[in-house]
Amino acid sequence: MSRVLVIDDSPMLLELTVRALTAAGYEASGAQDLATLNQKLTEGPFTLILMDVNMPEMFGDDVVEYLRTQKGVTSKLVLYSDISEQELEAKVKNSGADGYILKSGGLEGVLGGVMGMIGAPALNIPVPAPAAAPAAPAPAAAPAAPATGSGGLPKAPMAAGGRKPRILIVDDSEMTARIIEADLVSKGFEVHVADTADKATKIILKKQTRPDLVLLDVRMPNVNGEQFCRFIKSNSLFKGIKVLLCSGENVEELQRICREAGADGYIPKDAVMGNLVAKELMPPGAE
């Protein structure tokens, strides 16, 4: 089986990327720092190593040189970033990396890029067992366990009318929005995405798409998160909509915005989104 190592300092992006590669059939694992990377390298060779370019402790293009010269790694080394394609191409050329994948392509872009470089994962096709003698009647089956979403988490609770709960993600980062969307959809939510206040407002105004909860990035070039939160919370038409701030701001600032703009709470962007959102939408008293 093809082994893939993902290096990224964001726990959320790392988890979701590894999960997507594993679901596609690769043996995938992750590392957030140099110490973990070195430990992973002792576990055996990787077919491909995918590394974020901009990380606090290290830069992906520097890691390429480190892996090639100091560690003697022969894996395909691929840079992964949301910087411009032209800048990324230059980093690949200067570092000696084998290629790059743009973060703007989301999880589908990662899977497509990895498959293009190392091929689709080999499928383990089970060999049929020899025919056996008829078995004795099986005992009555035990009651089925509660349905769960990916990662063993409970699936999203049903909203009023038996429909899936609706989430609106308001974020100007396409990569971030796609990552969060993929995670929430896999857990049973209906998800809509908007990168401007106008688009978000149109989604909220339509009854067919009106969300149960809005995940709102606070700092965006084209949306004032505080004002948009006040707009939702001050309109009686939207009184059933919860607003969670989804941001990398410091906790004190998020708490201030919650108090002054009326948000229902906040979630750090690196949190495990699906679990926290599912909990937020659970009926009172439900486990």
N, C-alpha and C positions, 0 to 999 in steps of 0.2 A: 504493500500500500504506500502511496506517495505521502511523505511527511512534510508538513508545512509549519514553519515557525513565524508567528506574527509578533512584531516588536512595536509597541505603542504605549505611551504614558497615560492614556485615558483608559481607566478601567472599563467604562461602558463600551467604548468603541472596540477595545480589545476583546471583551467577552462576546459581543455580538458578531465580530468578524470570525473569531475562532468557532463560534457556534454555527455560523453559516457554512464555513468550510467543512466542518465535521458532518453537518447534515448532507452536504454534497458528496460525501464519501472519502474525503481526505482524513488523514490522521493529523489533526491540527492542535497546536498548543501555543501559549503566549508568554511574553516576557515584557515587563514594564521598565526594567532597568538593566544596567550592565551586569550586576551580580547574578540576576536571574538568567540573563542571556548565557553567561558562562556556564551556569549549572545545567541549562538545557542542552548545551553543546556536548556535555559529558554523557548524555543519554543516547547518543548515536547520531549519525549523519541525517541531515534534512535535504529533501529534494529542492526546496525553495524556501528562502527567508525573505519575508515581506517586512519592510521597516519604514516607520514614519520618519519623515525628514526632520521636522522640528520638534524636539523634545527638550525639556529643561536640562537634563543631565548629559545629553549627547545629541549629535546630529546624525541622521541616517547615512549621509554620504561619508561622514568620518568613520562610521561603523563598518562600511564596506571595506575601507582600507585596513581597518583593524582585523576584520575577519579574514581577509585575503593574506595579509603579510604576517600577522602575529599568530593567527589560529590555523592558517593553512586550509581554510574552508573552501570546498569546491562546489558548494551548493549554488544554485542560481540566486543572485542577490538582486532584489527588486525594491526600488524606492516607491514610497506611497505618500501622497501629499495633496493638499488643496491649494498649493501655490500655482502660478500660471504654468501652462504646459511648456512654454518656451524656456522658463527658468528651470523646470524639472528636467527637460531634455539636456540642458547644459550641465546640471548636476550629475546626471547619468554619465555623460561623456567624460567629465572631469574626474569622477570617482572610480570609473571602471565598472559600474553596476551593469547588470544584464538587461535592465529595462525599468519601466515605471508603470504605475497605475494611478489614475487620478481619483481622489476621494470623492469628487463631484459625481462620479458614476454610481456611488452607493454600493450596497452589498452585491448587487447584480454585476456591477463593474469589476469588483474584486474577483468574483467567481469566474467571470468571463476572461479576465486578464490572467488569472492563475492557470485556467484550463488551456489558454492560448500558449503559455510558456512551458508547461510540463505535461499537458494532455489531461484528459478526463481520468478520474481515479478508476483503478481496476475494480471491477465489481466481483465480490465474492459470491459466486453462484453455488449454492449448496448441492452436493451430490445426493441423488435420491437413495434412500436406504432400501435394502432388499425387502421384498414383500414379507409381511409377518402374518402369523396366524391370527384369526379374528380375536379381538380382545373381549374381555368380559364387559358387561354393561357398566358405563361410567356412573359414579354417584352423582346425585343432584348437584348442580353448580352452586357455588356460594354467591351471595348478592354481589353485583358489580361494584367496584370501587368508584368513588366520585370522580367525574371527569376532570382532567387537569390539562393545563396549557403546556407550552414548552418549558423545559427546566423543572417540571414537576409542580409548578405553581397552579393554583386554582384558576380555571377559566374565568373570564369576565362574567359578572352577574348579569342576568338579563334585565334590560330597562323596561319601563312601562310599555305595555302592549306586546311584550314578548320579543322585541327587537334587540339587537346588539347595542350596548352602550356606545355613544358617539363621543369621540375625542377630536378636538380641533387643535392642531399644533400651529402656533404662530411663531415663525422663526425665519430669519433671512438667510440662514445657512442651509443650503440644500442638503449637504452631507449630513448635518446633524438631524435635520427633519426626517430624512430617509431612514437613518439608523433607528431613531425613536419610533417611526411609523412601522418599520418591519418588526420591531420587538412587540409593539402593541397589537398589531394585526395577528401575530402568531399566538397571542393570548386571548383572541376572540373579540377584540374591539373593532368597531367601524371607525376608520380614521380619515380625517380631512386635513389638508395642509394649506397654509397661506403664508406668503412672505411679505404681504403689505396689509395695512389696516383696512383698505378698501376691499380686498379679496376676503379678508376675515369677516368683515361686516356683512357682505353678501351671503356668506355661508350661514352666519348666525341669524340673519333675517328670514331665511327660508325655513319653513317649518319642517320640510323634508330632510334638511341637513343640519338643523339647529342642534348644537352639541350639548351633551350633559356636562362636559367639562372642557375647559380651555387650558392648554399648556402654553403659557405666554412667556416668551423671551423678553427680558426687561430692556436690554440695551441693543437696539437695532438702528441702523442708519435711517430707515424709512418708516419706523413705527416708534412712537413714544409709548412704551409699555405701561407706564403709570396712567397716562391719560386714557389709553384703551381699556385698562382695567376699570377705571372710574366710569367709562361709558357703559360698560356691561353692567356693572353693579348699581348704577343709578337709574337704569331703565327697567320699569316694572315688567315689561314684556320678557325680560331675560332673568327673572328672579330665581328660576330653577337651575341656572347655569353656575357651576363652580369654576373658580379661576385659581389655578396654581401657577405661581411664578416658576419658570424653568430657566435658571440662570447660573452663571459662574460668579455673580456678585458675592461680596462677603455677606456673612449671615446677618450682621447688624443692619446693613443696607436693605436686605430683603425683608427683615422684620419691620423696618420703618415703612417700606412700601406697602406691606400687608396691612399695617395699622391705618395708614393715611389713604390708601386707594381702595381698601376693602377686600383685598384678595383673601382667599380661603386658606392659603398656605403657600409653601414654596418647596421645590425639589431641586437639589444640586444637579447639574447636567450629567455628572458622572455617576449618579445613583442608578440602581436597577429600576428602570422606569416602570416596567409593567407591573411589578409587585406592588410598588407604592401607589400607582394609579388604581389598581384593582382594589386595594384596601380603602382608598378614598371613596370609591363608588359603592362599596358594600353597604347594604341596608343597616340601619342602627341595630346593634345587638347581634348581628350575624358574625360568625367566626370566619 
